[in-house]
Amino acid sequence: MDFDRQPVLAGGRLTLRPLTQADWDAFAGVASDPQIWALHPFHDRWKPEVTRAFFEQGLARGGALAIIETASDAFLGSSQFGVVDPALPDAIEVGWSFLARACWGKGFNREFKALMVAHALTHFERVVFEVGAGNVISRRAMANIGGQLTERISRRECCGVMVDHVTFEITRASFAGSPLANAV
């Protein structure tokens, strides 16, 4: 059975659905806030040409989801399931995520990650998250949802400089006791 990287997932307040070309205006509207990207390794994603490239890459890669507030049908952000790495066949990455700042600190991150992780763990042993080593907001968010920091560090070019990324993971075993288990 193949893993569905673009499912429709419904929670208490959110619906995740495949991102489409028709989402461009809403995606750009949220992603154009420089504050969202201030501590992110790709700190220039708010710029129109960078936002457009990020959007198109997500569509081309597949696995991109729109995060929709169910009650209002408002576009709140986006996240993606990565492509399975043959070197880690028991894992899938969740990343490329952002939420409108109005959603920060209100449990939306926890809810959409719970939906994605629960879906992924039906097929994979673990879900991994690559986070810029200096991105304290994302690192704190990962700790708040029960992500366990691993020893894996990768380096990649971001905005013309090499940036360390740390890896968090949630396994099938750790999910049941994590804050995500009851988030939906």
Phi and psi in degrees as a GROMACS rama.xvg file:
@    title "Ramachandran Plot"
@    xaxis  label "Phi"
@    yaxis  label "Psi"
@TYPE xy
-85.1383  146.274  ASP-2
-78.5317  131.285  PHE-3
-83.5253  106.456  ASP-4
-82.5361  -6.39214  ARG-5
-134.641  63.7523  GLN-6
-82.0686  173.415  PRO-7
-103.088  123.092  VAL-8
-124.509  130.798  LEU-9
-119.467  133.726  ALA-10
-120.566  -160.808  GLY-11
-67.5584  -42.0028  GLY-12
-119.065  -16.5245  ARG-13
-121.451  151.174  LEU-14
-124.773  131.257  THR-15
-106.582  133.547  LEU-16
-143.903  163.388  ARG-17
-56.5489  134.658  PRO-18
-71.9879  137.378  LEU-19
-129.105  167.059  THR-20
-56.8613  -32.0407  GLN-21
-65.9421  -13.614  ALA-22
-85.3229  -1.71519  ASP-23
-52.0215  -52.2512  TRP-24
-60.5087  -43.7811  ASP-25
-68.3209  -42.0442  ALA-26
-58.3461  -50.7448  PHE-27
-63.4108  -37.1966  ALA-28
-61.0506  -41.6259  GLY-29
-76.5849  -47.4808  VAL-30
-68.8784  -13.4498  ALA-31
-78.5691  1.07976  SER-32
-83.3856  109.485  ASP-33
-58.4514  -27.3055  PRO-34
-64.3984  -30.9778  GLN-35
-60.98  -36.6505  ILE-36
-100.884  2.69112  TRP-37
-54.6434  -39.9574  ALA-38
-104.18  0.474303  LEU-39
-77.7619  144.592  HIS-40
-55.5203  -34.9372  PRO-41
-95.7593  68.8728  PHE-42
-69.6517  -6.4436  HIS-43
-102.251  14.142  ASP-44
-65.0203  -13.0046  ARG-45
-75.5022  -19.2043  TRP-46
-69.7111  136.558  LYS-47
-50.4294  -45.6496  PRO-48
-70.1762  -31.2552  GLU-49
-76.6078  -40.0391  VAL-50
-59.2471  -44.7329  THR-51
-61.8467  -44.8267  ARG-52
-63.3604  -41.6232  ALA-53
-60.7338  -44.9735  PHE-54
-61.8838  -49.8532  PHE-55
-64.3944  -37.9496  GLU-56
-63.4176  -40.1589  GLN-57
-62.9846  -43.1341  GLY-58
-64.649  -43.0136  LEU-59
-67.8068  -38.6146  ALA-60
-71.9569  -27.656  ARG-61
80.0204  166.194  GLY-62
85.3371  -0.325663  GLY-63
-82.9805  136.453  ALA-64
-124.936  143.898  LEU-65
-90.2894  137.786  ALA-66
-101.999  113.881  ILE-67
-117.354  133.289  ILE-68
-75.4291  117.921  GLU-69
-59.1952  -46.0902  THR-70
-64.1925  -38.4393  ALA-71
-104.952  -11.9311  SER-72
64.6615  21.2681  ASP-73
-79.0131  139.949  ALA-74
-79.4827  119.665  PHE-75
-106.986  -17.4612  LEU-76
162.739  -161.907  GLY-77
-152.958  157.031  SER-78
-150.51  169.557  SER-79
-143.296  149.135  GLN-80
-91.8208  131.763  PHE-81
-75.437  178.95  GLY-82
-85.6051  140.262  VAL-83
-64.2657  128.642  VAL-84
-85.0736  120.297  ASP-85
-56.4979  -25.6439  PRO-86
-74.8639  -18.306  ALA-87
-131.37  64.883  LEU-88
-66.9201  -13.698  PRO-89
-94.1781  8.92298  ASP-90
-135.464  155.137  ALA-91
-136.692  145.189  ILE-92
-90.2529  140.042  GLU-93
-113.048  129.738  VAL-94
-173.068  -160.895  GLY-95
57.4711  31.8326  TRP-96
-94.2219  143.846  SER-97
-153.475  150.544  PHE-98
-131.759  147.745  LEU-99
-55.8996  139.864  ALA-100
-58.2656  -28.9131  ARG-101
-61.9721  -17.0543  ALA-102
-93.9012  -11.792  CYS-103
-64.4655  138.532  TRP-104
74.1123  13.501  GLY-105
-118.463  12.7318  LYS-106
86.8711  0.669281  GLY-107
-68.2708  -40.4128  PHE-108
-59.4749  -46.6241  ASN-109
-59.8095  -43.49  ARG-110
-67.1182  -47.0676  GLU-111
-69.8026  -34.8975  PHE-112
-67.7067  -37.5849  LYS-113
-60.3155  -44.1708  ALA-114
-61.6553  -45.8463  LEU-115
-69.1342  -43.5171  MET-116
-66.3281  -45.6152  VAL-117
-58.3479  -42.6006  ALA-118
-63.1737  -45.9359  HIS-119
-65.0865  -37.7814  ALA-120
-72.582  -7.47145  LEU-121
-73.3692  -15.8605  THR-122
-123.019  -30.2721  HIS-123
-117.282  156.023  PHE-124
-75.5209  -29.3424  GLU-125
-151.468  157.382  ARG-126
-117.328  132.659  VAL-127
-114.313  153.248  VAL-128
-134.574  121.281  PHE-129
-94.2073  125.476  GLU-130
-129.489  133.142  VAL-131
-53.2439  129.879  GLY-132
-56.06  -32.9148  ALA-133
-92.574  2.10184  GLY-134
-85.7719  84.6685  ASN-135
-65.3161  -30.1669  VAL-136
-65.8099  -48.6272  ILE-137
-68.4331  -36.5774  SER-138
-63.8963  -42.5657  ARG-139
-65.2524  -41.4907  ARG-140
-61.2516  -39.8456  ALA-141
-64.0716  -43.4575  MET-142
-62.5182  -38.8224  ALA-143
-66.2915  -23.8559  ASN-144
-100.293  6.02022  ILE-145
92.2462  12.2363  GLY-146
-66.5493  135.14  GLY-147
-99.8451  125.799  GLN-148
-70.3183  128.018  LEU-149
-99.68  -179.644  THR-150
-87.5365  -4.95245  GLU-151
-73.766  125.897  ARG-152
-127.737  134.727  ILE-153
-124.465  157.274  SER-154
-119.835  136.888  ARG-155
-148.156  157.571  ARG-156
-79.8174  129.686  GLU-157
-135.826  119.685  CYS-158
54.1911  37.8228  CYS-159
85.4944  1.44706  GLY-160
-129.344  152.836  VAL-161
-78.795  131.467  MET-162
-127.449  131.768  VAL-163
-74.0146  139.767  ASP-164
-123.366  133.249  HIS-165
-97.7148  157.448  VAL-166
-115.287  128.152  THR-167
-106.156  156.69  PHE-168
-145.183  154.099  GLU-169
-127.964  124.998  ILE-170
-102.382  169.267  THR-171
-56.5782  -42.657  ARG-172
-65.9314  -40.8948  ALA-173
-80.9434  -20.9659  SER-174
-60.5137  -43.6319  PHE-175
-58.5112  -34.0559  ALA-176
-97.1456  5.93931  GLY-177
-87.961  162.975  SER-178
-61.1623  -18.1779  PRO-179
-74.9476  -25.1938  LEU-180
-57.0133  -31.8142  ALA-181
-115.261  20.5378  ASN-182
-85.4576  -8.27773  ALA-183
